[in-house]
Amino acid sequence: MATLTTLQRKDLEKLQAEHPDYCLELADGNITIMSPSGYQSDEVAITVAANLWNWVKPRKLGRHSQFCILNSKF
């Protein structure tokens, strides 16, 4: 009869240290190798950020220092 072992956080940390290029997830005692996000999720994130920026900027909301850095001319 096979014995199932529930993996712990220390197991995940050890595996992550051995394979730093992989995104790993520990859920319910199982370690899963996660696939990297693709261009589709990047496109969604950029669209959300752009829409948020276009709403925040004219209303002069948020932290002022960020707007100064982004608008400064080099």
NUZA-131943 format. One record per atom (N, C-alpha, C, O, CB): y negated, x, z negated; atom name. Coordinates in nm, 4 decimals. Glycine has a CB too. Layout:
BEGIN
voro Y: Y | X: X | Z: Z | vofi: CA
...
% end
This chain:
BEGIN
voro Y: 0.1172 | X: 0.0840 | Z: 0.0000 | vofi: N
voro Y: 0.0000 | X: 0.0000 | Z: 0.0000 | vofi: CA
voro Y: -0.1238 | X: 0.0888 | Z: 0.0000 | vofi: C
voro Y: -0.1318 | X: 0.1839 | Z: -0.0778 | vofi: O
voro Y: 0.0004 | X: -0.0957 | Z: -0.1212 | vofi: CB
voro Y: -0.2189 | X: 0.0591 | Z: 0.0852 | vofi: N
voro Y: -0.3418 | X: 0.1382 | Z: 0.0963 | vofi: CA
voro Y: -0.4386 | X: 0.1010 | Z: -0.0152 | vofi: C
voro Y: -0.4489 | X: -0.0149 | Z: -0.0554 | vofi: O
voro Y: -0.4083 | X: 0.1171 | Z: 0.2343 | vofi: CB
voro Y: -0.5084 | X: 0.2019 | Z: -0.0636 | vofi: N
voro Y: -0.6081 | X: 0.1801 | Z: -0.1670 | vofi: CA
voro Y: -0.7460 | X: 0.1889 | Z: -0.1049 | vofi: C
voro Y: -0.7784 | X: 0.2872 | Z: -0.0382 | vofi: O
voro Y: -0.5927 | X: 0.2822 | Z: -0.2819 | vofi: CB
voro Y: -0.8268 | X: 0.0874 | Z: -0.1262 | vofi: N
voro Y: -0.9627 | X: 0.0877 | Z: -0.0741 | vofi: CA
voro Y: -1.0554 | X: 0.1484 | Z: -0.1785 | vofi: C
voro Y: -1.0471 | X: 0.1168 | Z: -0.2972 | vofi: O
voro Y: -1.0084 | X: -0.0558 | Z: -0.0360 | vofi: CB
voro Y: -1.1428 | X: 0.2353 | Z: -0.1324 | vofi: N
voro Y: -1.2370 | X: 0.2992 | Z: -0.2219 | vofi: CA
voro Y: -1.3759 | X: 0.2435 | Z: -0.1956 | vofi: C
voro Y: -1.4204 | X: 0.2368 | Z: -0.0810 | vofi: O
voro Y: -1.2346 | X: 0.4526 | Z: -0.2047 | vofi: CB
voro Y: -1.4437 | X: 0.2037 | Z: -0.3016 | vofi: N
voro Y: -1.5806 | X: 0.1576 | Z: -0.2889 | vofi: CA
voro Y: -1.6716 | X: 0.2796 | Z: -0.2982 | vofi: C
voro Y: -1.6695 | X: 0.3527 | Z: -0.3973 | vofi: O
voro Y: -1.6157 | X: 0.0512 | Z: -0.3985 | vofi: CB
voro Y: -1.7499 | X: 0.3003 | Z: -0.1956 | vofi: N
voro Y: -1.8381 | X: 0.4156 | Z: -0.1923 | vofi: CA
voro Y: -1.9635 | X: 0.3889 | Z: -0.2748 | vofi: C
voro Y: -2.0095 | X: 0.2752 | Z: -0.2857 | vofi: O
voro Y: -1.8752 | X: 0.4508 | Z: -0.0478 | vofi: CB
voro Y: -2.0171 | X: 0.4940 | Z: -0.3316 | vofi: N
voro Y: -2.1337 | X: 0.4860 | Z: -0.4183 | vofi: CA
voro Y: -2.2533 | X: 0.5546 | Z: -0.3536 | vofi: C
voro Y: -2.2424 | X: 0.6147 | Z: -0.2467 | vofi: O
voro Y: -2.1035 | X: 0.5488 | Z: -0.5548 | vofi: CB
voro Y: -2.3666 | X: 0.5444 | Z: -0.4200 | vofi: N
voro Y: -2.4898 | X: 0.6055 | Z: -0.3714 | vofi: CA
voro Y: -2.4751 | X: 0.7563 | Z: -0.3543 | vofi: C
voro Y: -2.5258 | X: 0.8129 | Z: -0.2574 | vofi: O
voro Y: -2.6042 | X: 0.5752 | Z: -0.4666 | vofi: CB
voro Y: -2.4065 | X: 0.8214 | Z: -0.4474 | vofi: N
voro Y: -2.3878 | X: 0.9677 | Z: -0.4384 | vofi: CA
voro Y: -2.3106 | X: 1.0053 | Z: -0.3120 | vofi: C
voro Y: -2.3360 | X: 1.1098 | Z: -0.2522 | vofi: O
voro Y: -2.3132 | X: 1.0207 | Z: -0.5634 | vofi: CB
voro Y: -2.2153 | X: 0.9190 | Z: -0.2711 | vofi: N
voro Y: -2.1400 | X: 0.9434 | Z: -0.1479 | vofi: CA
voro Y: -2.2318 | X: 0.9348 | Z: -0.0262 | vofi: C
voro Y: -2.2224 | X: 1.0160 | Z: 0.0658 | vofi: O
voro Y: -2.0241 | X: 0.8428 | Z: -0.1345 | vofi: CB
voro Y: -2.3195 | X: 0.8363 | Z: -0.0269 | vofi: N
voro Y: -2.4152 | X: 0.8206 | Z: 0.0821 | vofi: CA
voro Y: -2.5094 | X: 0.9403 | Z: 0.0882 | vofi: C
voro Y: -2.5362 | X: 0.9929 | Z: 0.1962 | vofi: O
voro Y: -2.4952 | X: 0.6906 | Z: 0.0653 | vofi: CB
voro Y: -2.5599 | X: 0.9836 | Z: -0.0274 | vofi: N
voro Y: -2.6522 | X: 1.0973 | Z: -0.0309 | vofi: CA
voro Y: -2.5857 | X: 1.2248 | Z: 0.0203 | vofi: C
voro Y: -2.6483 | X: 1.3029 | Z: 0.0920 | vofi: O
voro Y: -2.7042 | X: 1.1190 | Z: -0.1732 | vofi: CB
voro Y: -2.4593 | X: 1.2465 | Z: -0.0161 | vofi: N
voro Y: -2.3856 | X: 1.3643 | Z: 0.0306 | vofi: CA
voro Y: -2.3669 | X: 1.3591 | Z: 0.1821 | vofi: C
voro Y: -2.3893 | X: 1.4583 | Z: 0.2513 | vofi: O
voro Y: -2.2486 | X: 1.3740 | Z: -0.0399 | vofi: CB
voro Y: -2.3261 | X: 1.2444 | Z: 0.2325 | vofi: N
voro Y: -2.3047 | X: 1.2284 | Z: 0.3760 | vofi: CA
voro Y: -2.4356 | X: 1.2432 | Z: 0.4532 | vofi: C
voro Y: -2.4382 | X: 1.3029 | Z: 0.5608 | vofi: O
voro Y: -2.2412 | X: 1.0922 | Z: 0.4054 | vofi: CB
voro Y: -2.5441 | X: 1.1887 | Z: 0.3982 | vofi: N
voro Y: -2.6751 | X: 1.1999 | Z: 0.4637 | vofi: CA
voro Y: -2.7207 | X: 1.3452 | Z: 0.4678 | vofi: C
voro Y: -2.7805 | X: 1.3881 | Z: 0.5665 | vofi: O
voro Y: -2.7800 | X: 1.1134 | Z: 0.3908 | vofi: CB
voro Y: -2.6936 | X: 1.4214 | Z: 0.3623 | vofi: N
voro Y: -2.7303 | X: 1.5632 | Z: 0.3597 | vofi: CA
voro Y: -2.6502 | X: 1.6421 | Z: 0.4628 | vofi: C
voro Y: -2.7012 | X: 1.7380 | Z: 0.5208 | vofi: O
voro Y: -2.7080 | X: 1.6218 | Z: 0.2194 | vofi: CB
voro Y: -2.5272 | X: 1.6033 | Z: 0.4856 | vofi: N
voro Y: -2.4416 | X: 1.6707 | Z: 0.5832 | vofi: CA
voro Y: -2.4760 | X: 1.6323 | Z: 0.7271 | vofi: C
voro Y: -2.4504 | X: 1.7094 | Z: 0.8196 | vofi: O
voro Y: -2.2960 | X: 1.6386 | Z: 0.5552 | vofi: CB
voro Y: -2.5335 | X: 1.5140 | Z: 0.7463 | vofi: N
voro Y: -2.5662 | X: 1.4636 | Z: 0.8802 | vofi: CA
voro Y: -2.7086 | X: 1.4068 | Z: 0.8807 | vofi: C
voro Y: -2.7267 | X: 1.2852 | Z: 0.8877 | vofi: O
voro Y: -2.4637 | X: 1.3547 | Z: 0.9249 | vofi: CB
voro Y: -2.8097 | X: 1.4944 | Z: 0.8733 | vofi: N
voro Y: -2.9481 | X: 1.4459 | Z: 0.8615 | vofi: CA
voro Y: -3.0013 | X: 1.3729 | Z: 0.9849 | vofi: C
voro Y: -3.1025 | X: 1.3035 | Z: 0.9758 | vofi: O
voro Y: -3.0378 | X: 1.5610 | Z: 0.8318 | vofi: CB
voro Y: -2.9361 | X: 1.3871 | Z: 1.0984 | vofi: N
voro Y: -2.9845 | X: 1.3229 | Z: 1.2211 | vofi: CA
voro Y: -2.9410 | X: 1.1763 | Z: 1.2324 | vofi: C
voro Y: -2.9861 | X: 1.1048 | Z: 1.3218 | vofi: O
voro Y: -2.9352 | X: 1.3999 | Z: 1.3423 | vofi: CB
voro Y: -2.8540 | X: 1.1325 | Z: 1.1426 | vofi: N
voro Y: -2.8047 | X: 0.9956 | Z: 1.1476 | vofi: CA
voro Y: -2.8763 | X: 0.9078 | Z: 1.0450 | vofi: C
voro Y: -2.9112 | X: 0.9536 | Z: 0.9363 | vofi: O
voro Y: -2.6536 | X: 0.9928 | Z: 1.1235 | vofi: CB
voro Y: -2.8973 | X: 0.7832 | Z: 1.0805 | vofi: N
voro Y: -2.9477 | X: 0.6838 | Z: 0.9853 | vofi: CA
voro Y: -2.8254 | X: 0.6148 | Z: 0.9266 | vofi: C
voro Y: -2.7469 | X: 0.5537 | Z: 0.9991 | vofi: O
voro Y: -3.0468 | X: 0.5796 | Z: 1.0541 | vofi: CB
voro Y: -2.8098 | X: 0.6246 | Z: 0.7958 | vofi: N
voro Y: -2.6937 | X: 0.5671 | Z: 0.7295 | vofi: CA
voro Y: -2.7366 | X: 0.4566 | Z: 0.6345 | vofi: C
voro Y: -2.8472 | X: 0.4583 | Z: 0.5805 | vofi: O
voro Y: -2.6153 | X: 0.6750 | Z: 0.6540 | vofi: CB
voro Y: -2.6469 | X: 0.3603 | Z: 0.6151 | vofi: N
voro Y: -2.6747 | X: 0.2481 | Z: 0.5260 | vofi: CA
voro Y: -2.5526 | X: 0.2243 | Z: 0.4385 | vofi: C
voro Y: -2.4390 | X: 0.2276 | Z: 0.4859 | vofi: O
voro Y: -2.7116 | X: 0.1197 | Z: 0.6063 | vofi: CB
voro Y: -2.5773 | X: 0.2004 | Z: 0.3105 | vofi: N
voro Y: -2.4700 | X: 0.1663 | Z: 0.2176 | vofi: CA
voro Y: -2.4849 | X: 0.0190 | Z: 0.1806 | vofi: C
voro Y: -2.5860 | X: -0.0219 | Z: 0.1234 | vofi: O
voro Y: -2.4735 | X: 0.2579 | Z: 0.0897 | vofi: CB
voro Y: -2.3846 | X: -0.0588 | Z: 0.2135 | vofi: N
voro Y: -2.3872 | X: -0.2026 | Z: 0.1827 | vofi: CA
voro Y: -2.2471 | X: -0.2463 | Z: 0.1412 | vofi: C
voro Y: -2.1501 | X: -0.2238 | Z: 0.2135 | vofi: O
voro Y: -2.4375 | X: -0.2864 | Z: 0.3056 | vofi: CB
voro Y: -2.2380 | X: -0.3076 | Z: 0.0269 | vofi: N
voro Y: -2.1105 | X: -0.3586 | Z: -0.0244 | vofi: CA
voro Y: -2.0023 | X: -0.2505 | Z: -0.0311 | vofi: C
voro Y: -1.8849 | X: -0.2779 | Z: -0.0062 | vofi: O
voro Y: -2.0622 | X: -0.4734 | Z: 0.0627 | vofi: CB
voro Y: -2.0424 | X: -0.1279 | Z: -0.0648 | vofi: N
voro Y: -1.9467 | X: -0.0191 | Z: -0.0788 | vofi: CA
voro Y: -1.9027 | X: 0.0438 | Z: 0.0516 | vofi: C
voro Y: -1.8119 | X: 0.1269 | Z: 0.0520 | vofi: O
voro Y: -1.8284 | X: -0.0675 | Z: -0.1502 | vofi: CB
voro Y: -1.9641 | X: 0.0065 | Z: 0.1615 | vofi: N
voro Y: -1.9303 | X: 0.0627 | Z: 0.2931 | vofi: CA
voro Y: -2.0508 | X: 0.1354 | Z: 0.3506 | vofi: C
voro Y: -2.1635 | X: 0.0863 | Z: 0.3435 | vofi: O
voro Y: -1.8830 | X: -0.0483 | Z: 0.3905 | vofi: CB
voro Y: -2.0260 | X: 0.2528 | Z: 0.4076 | vofi: N
voro Y: -2.1322 | X: 0.3277 | Z: 0.4732 | vofi: CA
voro Y: -2.1259 | X: 0.2989 | Z: 0.6229 | vofi: C
voro Y: -2.0207 | X: 0.3117 | Z: 0.6854 | vofi: O
voro Y: -2.1197 | X: 0.4810 | Z: 0.4446 | vofi: CB
voro Y: -2.2382 | X: 0.2604 | Z: 0.6783 | vofi: N
voro Y: -2.2481 | X: 0.2269 | Z: 0.8202 | vofi: CA
voro Y: -2.3470 | X: 0.3193 | Z: 0.8865 | vofi: C
voro Y: -2.4548 | X: 0.3443 | Z: 0.8327 | vofi: O
voro Y: -2.2895 | X: 0.0800 | Z: 0.8404 | vofi: CB
voro Y: -2.3113 | X: 0.3707 | Z: 1.0037 | vofi: N
voro Y: -2.4046 | X: 0.4513 | Z: 1.0832 | vofi: CA
voro Y: -2.4897 | X: 0.3544 | Z: 1.1637 | vofi: C
voro Y: -2.4383 | X: 0.2757 | Z: 1.2432 | vofi: O
voro Y: -2.3287 | X: 0.5537 | Z: 1.1775 | vofi: CB
voro Y: -2.6198 | X: 0.3610 | Z: 1.1423 | vofi: N
voro Y: -2.7133 | X: 0.2700 | Z: 1.2086 | vofi: CA
voro Y: -2.7589 | X: 0.3315 | Z: 1.3406 | vofi: C
voro Y: -2.7819 | X: 0.4521 | Z: 1.3494 | vofi: O
voro Y: -2.8355 | X: 0.2393 | Z: 1.1173 | vofi: CB
voro Y: -2.7713 | X: 0.2489 | Z: 1.4407 | vofi: N
voro Y: -2.8223 | X: 0.2982 | Z: 1.5681 | vofi: CA
voro Y: -2.9742 | X: 0.3107 | Z: 1.5591 | vofi: C
voro Y: -3.0390 | X: 0.2334 | Z: 1.4885 | vofi: O
voro Y: -2.7809 | X: 0.2039 | Z: 1.6854 | vofi: CB
voro Y: -3.0305 | X: 0.4069 | Z: 1.6299 | vofi: N
voro Y: -3.1764 | X: 0.4196 | Z: 1.6272 | vofi: CA
voro Y: -3.2422 | X: 0.2995 | Z: 1.6940 | vofi: C
voro Y: -3.1843 | X: 0.2359 | Z: 1.7821 | vofi: O
voro Y: -3.2206 | X: 0.5496 | Z: 1.6964 | vofi: CB
voro Y: -3.3621 | X: 0.2703 | Z: 1.6513 | vofi: N
voro Y: -3.4321 | X: 0.1581 | Z: 1.7134 | vofi: CA
voro Y: -3.4677 | X: 0.1956 | Z: 1.8567 | vofi: C
voro Y: -3.4910 | X: 0.3124 | Z: 1.8875 | vofi: O
voro Y: -3.5598 | X: 0.1196 | Z: 1.6327 | vofi: CB
voro Y: -3.4714 | X: 0.0988 | Z: 1.9404 | vofi: N
voro Y: -3.5011 | X: 0.1225 | Z: 2.0809 | vofi: CA
voro Y: -3.6443 | X: 0.0895 | Z: 2.1157 | vofi: C
voro Y: -3.7252 | X: 0.0580 | Z: 2.0284 | vofi: O
voro Y: -3.4088 | X: 0.0424 | Z: 2.1673 | vofi: CB
voro Y: -3.6750 | X: 0.0970 | Z: 2.2430 | vofi: N
voro Y: -3.8115 | X: 0.0733 | Z: 2.2883 | vofi: CA
voro Y: -3.8552 | X: -0.0711 | Z: 2.2636 | vofi: C
voro Y: -3.9746 | X: -0.0980 | Z: 2.2501 | vofi: O
voro Y: -3.8238 | X: 0.1068 | Z: 2.4363 | vofi: CB
voro Y: -3.7597 | X: -0.1641 | Z: 2.2577 | vofi: N
voro Y: -3.7961 | X: -0.3041 | Z: 2.2373 | vofi: CA
voro Y: -3.8582 | X: -0.3255 | Z: 2.0993 | vofi: C
voro Y: -3.9596 | X: -0.3944 | Z: 2.0874 | vofi: O
voro Y: -3.6731 | X: -0.3940 | Z: 2.2540 | vofi: CB
voro Y: -3.7993 | X: -0.2679 | Z: 1.9960 | vofi: N
voro Y: -3.8566 | X: -0.2847 | Z: 1.8625 | vofi: CA
voro Y: -3.9890 | X: -0.2095 | Z: 1.8508 | vofi: C
voro Y: -4.0798 | X: -0.2538 | Z: 1.7805 | vofi: O
voro Y: -3.7579 | X: -0.2357 | Z: 1.7549 | vofi: CB
voro Y: -4.0001 | X: -0.0957 | Z: 1.9197 | vofi: N
voro Y: -4.1279 | X: -0.0224 | Z: 1.9218 | vofi: CA
voro Y: -4.2362 | X: -0.1053 | Z: 1.9895 | vofi: C
voro Y: -4.3507 | X: -0.1083 | Z: 1.9442 | vofi: O
voro Y: -4.1120 | X: 0.1131 | Z: 1.9944 | vofi: CB
voro Y: -4.1998 | X: -0.1719 | Z: 2.0970 | vofi: N
voro Y: -4.2958 | X: -0.2553 | Z: 2.1690 | vofi: CA
voro Y: -4.3437 | X: -0.3725 | Z: 2.0822 | vofi: C
voro Y: -4.4619 | X: -0.4068 | Z: 2.0833 | vofi: O
voro Y: -4.2331 | X: -0.3080 | Z: 2.2992 | vofi: CB
voro Y: -4.2523 | X: -0.4325 | Z: 2.0082 | vofi: N
voro Y: -4.2896 | X: -0.5415 | Z: 1.9175 | vofi: CA
voro Y: -4.3843 | X: -0.4896 | Z: 1.8097 | vofi: C
voro Y: -4.4853 | X: -0.5535 | Z: 1.7802 | vofi: O
voro Y: -4.1638 | X: -0.6048 | Z: 1.8530 | vofi: CB
voro Y: -4.3526 | X: -0.3748 | Z: 1.7508 | vofi: N
voro Y: -4.4363 | X: -0.3174 | Z: 1.6454 | vofi: CA
voro Y: -4.5759 | X: -0.2847 | Z: 1.6967 | vofi: C
voro Y: -4.6746 | X: -0.3107 | Z: 1.6278 | vofi: O
voro Y: -4.3712 | X: -0.1917 | Z: 1.5884 | vofi: CB
voro Y: -4.5852 | X: -0.2287 | Z: 1.8154 | vofi: N
voro Y: -4.7160 | X: -0.1953 | Z: 1.8737 | vofi: CA
voro Y: -4.7956 | X: -0.3223 | Z: 1.9024 | vofi: C
voro Y: -4.9164 | X: -0.3262 | Z: 1.8790 | vofi: O
voro Y: -4.6985 | X: -0.1127 | Z: 2.0036 | vofi: CB
voro Y: -4.7296 | X: -0.4250 | Z: 1.9523 | vofi: N
voro Y: -4.7978 | X: -0.5514 | Z: 1.9813 | vofi: CA
voro Y: -4.8527 | X: -0.6154 | Z: 1.8535 | vofi: C
voro Y: -4.9663 | X: -0.6629 | Z: 1.8514 | vofi: O
voro Y: -4.7017 | X: -0.6487 | Z: 2.0518 | vofi: CB
voro Y: -4.7732 | X: -0.6165 | Z: 1.7489 | vofi: N
voro Y: -4.8179 | X: -0.6723 | Z: 1.6212 | vofi: CA
voro Y: -4.9362 | X: -0.5914 | Z: 1.5677 | vofi: C
voro Y: -5.0363 | X: -0.6487 | Z: 1.5247 | vofi: O
voro Y: -4.7018 | X: -0.6737 | Z: 1.5181 | vofi: CB
voro Y: -4.9247 | X: -0.4594 | Z: 1.5703 | vofi: N
voro Y: -5.0321 | X: -0.3737 | Z: 1.5202 | vofi: CA
voro Y: -5.1603 | X: -0.3910 | Z: 1.6017 | vofi: C
voro Y: -5.2694 | X: -0.3948 | Z: 1.5449 | vofi: O
voro Y: -4.9881 | X: -0.2273 | Z: 1.5225 | vofi: CB
voro Y: -5.1481 | X: -0.4014 | Z: 1.7329 | vofi: N
voro Y: -5.2661 | X: -0.4193 | Z: 1.8179 | vofi: CA
voro Y: -5.3343 | X: -0.5526 | Z: 1.7897 | vofi: C
voro Y: -5.4569 | X: -0.5584 | Z: 1.7805 | vofi: O
voro Y: -5.2273 | X: -0.4106 | Z: 1.9661 | vofi: CB
voro Y: -5.2568 | X: -0.6591 | Z: 1.7759 | vofi: N
voro Y: -5.3150 | X: -0.7902 | Z: 1.7451 | vofi: CA
voro Y: -5.3813 | X: -0.7911 | Z: 1.6081 | vofi: C
voro Y: -5.4882 | X: -0.8496 | Z: 1.5909 | vofi: O
voro Y: -5.2077 | X: -0.8986 | Z: 1.7515 | vofi: CB
voro Y: -5.3189 | X: -0.7271 | Z: 1.5118 | vofi: N
voro Y: -5.3777 | X: -0.7177 | Z: 1.3788 | vofi: CA
voro Y: -5.5076 | X: -0.6384 | Z: 1.3827 | vofi: C
voro Y: -5.6071 | X: -0.6794 | Z: 1.3230 | vofi: O
voro Y: -5.2792 | X: -0.6533 | Z: 1.2811 | vofi: CB
voro Y: -5.5074 | X: -0.5258 | Z: 1.4522 | vofi: N
voro Y: -5.6279 | X: -0.4435 | Z: 1.4669 | vofi: CA
voro Y: -5.7409 | X: -0.5234 | Z: 1.5325 | vofi: C
voro Y: -5.8553 | X: -0.5176 | Z: 1.4873 | vofi: O
voro Y: -5.5969 | X: -0.3171 | Z: 1.5502 | vofi: CB
voro Y: -5.7096 | X: -0.5969 | Z: 1.6373 | vofi: N
voro Y: -5.8109 | X: -0.6754 | Z: 1.7075 | vofi: CA
voro Y: -5.8679 | X: -0.7891 | Z: 1.6223 | vofi: C
voro Y: -5.9783 | X: -0.8367 | Z: 1.6490 | vofi: O
voro Y: -5.7522 | X: -0.7321 | Z: 1.8344 | vofi: CB
voro Y: -5.7945 | X: -0.8325 | Z: 1.5213 | vofi: N
voro Y: -5.8444 | X: -0.9352 | Z: 1.4313 | vofi: CA
voro Y: -5.9234 | X: -0.8734 | Z: 1.3157 | vofi: C
voro Y: -6.0264 | X: -0.9270 | Z: 1.2748 | vofi: O
voro Y: -5.7285 | X: -1.0191 | Z: 1.3775 | vofi: CB
voro Y: -5.8749 | X: -0.7608 | Z: 1.2635 | vofi: N
voro Y: -5.9374 | X: -0.6965 | Z: 1.1478 | vofi: CA
voro Y: -6.0681 | X: -0.6265 | Z: 1.1843 | vofi: C
voro Y: -6.1668 | X: -0.6388 | Z: 1.1117 | vofi: O
voro Y: -5.8412 | X: -0.5963 | Z: 1.0859 | vofi: CB
voro Y: -6.0703 | X: -0.5546 | Z: 1.2939 | vofi: N
voro Y: -6.1840 | X: -0.4701 | Z: 1.3320 | vofi: CA
voro Y: -6.3160 | X: -0.5468 | Z: 1.3405 | vofi: C
voro Y: -6.4122 | X: -0.5039 | Z: 1.2768 | vofi: O
voro Y: -6.1560 | X: -0.4044 | Z: 1.4650 | vofi: CB
voro Y: -6.3273 | X: -0.6571 | Z: 1.4145 | vofi: N
voro Y: -6.4566 | X: -0.7258 | Z: 1.4233 | vofi: CA
voro Y: -6.5015 | X: -0.7885 | Z: 1.2905 | vofi: C
voro Y: -6.6201 | X: -0.8150 | Z: 1.2709 | vofi: O
voro Y: -6.4492 | X: -0.8334 | Z: 1.5293 | vofi: CB
voro Y: -6.4072 | X: -0.8114 | Z: 1.2009 | vofi: N
voro Y: -6.4404 | X: -0.8719 | Z: 1.0719 | vofi: CA
voro Y: -6.4709 | X: -0.7671 | Z: 0.9648 | vofi: C
voro Y: -6.5040 | X: -0.8002 | Z: 0.8510 | vofi: O
voro Y: -6.3262 | X: -0.9607 | Z: 1.0254 | vofi: CB
voro Y: -6.4592 | X: -0.6405 | Z: 1.0038 | vofi: N
voro Y: -6.4844 | X: -0.5264 | Z: 0.9144 | vofi: CA
voro Y: -6.4039 | X: -0.5390 | Z: 0.7852 | vofi: C
voro Y: -6.4568 | X: -0.5238 | Z: 0.6750 | vofi: O
voro Y: -6.6347 | X: -0.5158 | Z: 0.8819 | vofi: CB
voro Y: -6.2746 | X: -0.5670 | Z: 0.8018 | vofi: N
voro Y: -6.1838 | X: -0.5789 | Z: 0.6889 | vofi: CA
voro Y: -6.1043 | X: -0.4498 | Z: 0.6723 | vofi: C
voro Y: -6.1092 | X: -0.3619 | Z: 0.7583 | vofi: O
voro Y: -6.0892 | X: -0.6988 | Z: 0.7075 | vofi: CB
voro Y: -6.0327 | X: -0.4390 | Z: 0.5638 | vofi: N
voro Y: -5.9497 | X: -0.3213 | Z: 0.5411 | vofi: CA
voro Y: -6.0289 | X: -0.2086 | Z: 0.4797 | vofi: C
voro Y: -6.1418 | X: -0.2275 | Z: 0.4346 | vofi: O
voro Y: -5.8869 | X: -0.2753 | Z: 0.6702 | vofi: CB
voro Y: -5.9693 | X: -0.0915 | Z: 0.4782 | vofi: N
voro Y: -6.0350 | X: 0.0246 | Z: 0.4201 | vofi: CA
voro Y: -6.1321 | X: 0.0844 | Z: 0.5196 | vofi: C
voro Y: -6.0963 | X: 0.1111 | Z: 0.6343 | vofi: O
voro Y: -5.9322 | X: 0.1294 | Z: 0.3761 | vofi: CB
voro Y: -6.2528 | X: 0.1048 | Z: 0.4765 | vofi: N
voro Y: -6.3582 | X: 0.1543 | Z: 0.5639 | vofi: CA
voro Y: -6.3297 | X: 0.2953 | Z: 0.6144 | vofi: C
voro Y: -6.3626 | X: 0.3275 | Z: 0.7286 | vofi: O
voro Y: -6.4907 | X: 0.1517 | Z: 0.4915 | vofi: CB
voro Y: -6.2693 | X: 0.3793 | Z: 0.5315 | vofi: N
voro Y: -6.2457 | X: 0.5180 | Z: 0.5707 | vofi: CA
voro Y: -6.1558 | X: 0.5278 | Z: 0.6930 | vofi: C
voro Y: -6.1733 | X: 0.6182 | Z: 0.7747 | vofi: O
voro Y: -6.1841 | X: 0.5951 | Z: 0.4555 | vofi: CB
voro Y: -6.0608 | X: 0.4375 | Z: 0.7073 | vofi: N
voro Y: -5.9727 | X: 0.4418 | Z: 0.8232 | vofi: CA
voro Y: -6.0511 | X: 0.4124 | Z: 0.9510 | vofi: C
voro Y: -6.0265 | X: 0.4739 | Z: 1.0548 | vofi: O
voro Y: -5.8573 | X: 0.3416 | Z: 0.8067 | vofi: CB
voro Y: -6.1445 | X: 0.3190 | Z: 0.9434 | vofi: N
voro Y: -6.2219 | X: 0.2858 | Z: 1.0618 | vofi: CA
voro Y: -6.3111 | X: 0.4031 | Z: 1.1016 | vofi: C
voro Y: -6.3301 | X: 0.4293 | Z: 1.2204 | vofi: O
voro Y: -6.3062 | X: 0.1599 | Z: 1.0373 | vofi: CB
voro Y: -6.3650 | X: 0.4727 | Z: 1.0042 | vofi: N
voro Y: -6.4520 | X: 0.5872 | Z: 1.0353 | vofi: CA
voro Y: -6.3729 | X: 0.6977 | Z: 1.1026 | vofi: C
voro Y: -6.4209 | X: 0.7597 | Z: 1.1975 | vofi: O
voro Y: -6.5195 | X: 0.6410 | Z: 0.9078 | vofi: CB
voro Y: -6.2525 | X: 0.7229 | Z: 1.0545 | vofi: N
voro Y: -6.1714 | X: 0.8296 | Z: 1.1130 | vofi: CA
voro Y: -6.1324 | X: 0.7921 | Z: 1.2555 | vofi: C
voro Y: -6.1404 | X: 0.8757 | Z: 1.3455 | vofi: O
voro Y: -6.0452 | X: 0.8564 | Z: 1.0272 | vofi: CB
voro Y: -6.0905 | X: 0.6685 | Z: 1.2770 | vofi: N
voro Y: -6.0464 | X: 0.6267 | Z: 1.4098 | vofi: CA
voro Y: -6.1615 | X: 0.6185 | Z: 1.5094 | vofi: C
voro Y: -6.1411 | X: 0.6374 | Z: 1.6293 | vofi: O
voro Y: -5.9771 | X: 0.4927 | Z: 1.4012 | vofi: CB
voro Y: -6.2821 | X: 0.5904 | Z: 1.4609 | vofi: N
voro Y: -6.3967 | X: 0.5750 | Z: 1.5499 | vofi: CA
voro Y: -6.4789 | X: 0.7021 | Z: 1.5646 | vofi: C
voro Y: -6.5728 | X: 0.7055 | Z: 1.6441 | vofi: O
voro Y: -6.4846 | X: 0.4647 | Z: 1.5003 | vofi: CB
voro Y: -6.4458 | X: 0.8061 | Z: 1.4900 | vofi: N
voro Y: -6.5254 | X: 0.9286 | Z: 1.4983 | vofi: CA
voro Y: -6.5031 | X: 0.9955 | Z: 1.6340 | vofi: C
voro Y: -6.3952 | X: 0.9870 | Z: 1.6927 | vofi: O
voro Y: -6.4891 | X: 1.0260 | Z: 1.3827 | vofi: CB
voro Y: -6.6075 | X: 1.0615 | Z: 1.6813 | vofi: N
voro Y: -6.5994 | X: 1.1322 | Z: 1.8096 | vofi: CA
voro Y: -6.5788 | X: 1.2792 | Z: 1.7813 | vofi: C
voro Y: -6.6519 | X: 1.3396 | Z: 1.7029 | vofi: O
voro Y: -6.7275 | X: 1.1097 | Z: 1.8964 | vofi: CB
voro Y: -6.4788 | X: 1.3360 | Z: 1.8458 | vofi: N
voro Y: -6.4464 | X: 1.4773 | Z: 1.8233 | vofi: CA
voro Y: -6.5106 | X: 1.5639 | Z: 1.9264 | vofi: C
voro Y: -6.4944 | X: 1.6859 | Z: 1.9234 | vofi: O
voro Y: -6.2968 | X: 1.4998 | Z: 1.8240 | vofi: CB
% end
